[in-house]
Amino acid sequence: MKIATVLGIIVGLTTLAAGCGGSSGYSSNGSGGGSQTCSGGTPAALTVLNYLGWCSVSVAGGAPSGSASITECVADGSVALAATALTGFELGSAPWHDTAGDHGSGDPGTVTGTGQSAKSSTTVSASGAAACAWVCCPFTNGTGCPTTDQCQTQTMGY
């Protein structure tokens, strides 16, 4: 195994551990599942899967989180998402999936800034009881992200 791969795994696991049970203000159940009950003005449980916690993700303008799974009750409609790569990773050319701008091969979002401070913003459409989107910030050599739809590989409860 290459040193960069091992280092990336260590950084990813450390980031994942740091994000577990934190006080990010999100209702993150850590399972990627739609176990959260939402109602009233925020009826949709939006789950954003942050592949191995390699990005810092903000949902609906909330505080950024490095958690691997973030579930937030949101209103039906367009929900803003933003991501920056954590140290040891990069945004990549199309980090977002299952978003409004993903037409099959990922969504680059709207990128502002450069290098480690680059930020990608996009939206996802939430409606009904549950919605899912996912993001992956690859290693700095561009590798490491899965090609399978992470929302479909998780038990989303819908």
Order of alpha helices (4+ residues) and beta strands (2+ residues): alpha-beta-beta-beta-beta-beta-beta-beta-beta-alpha
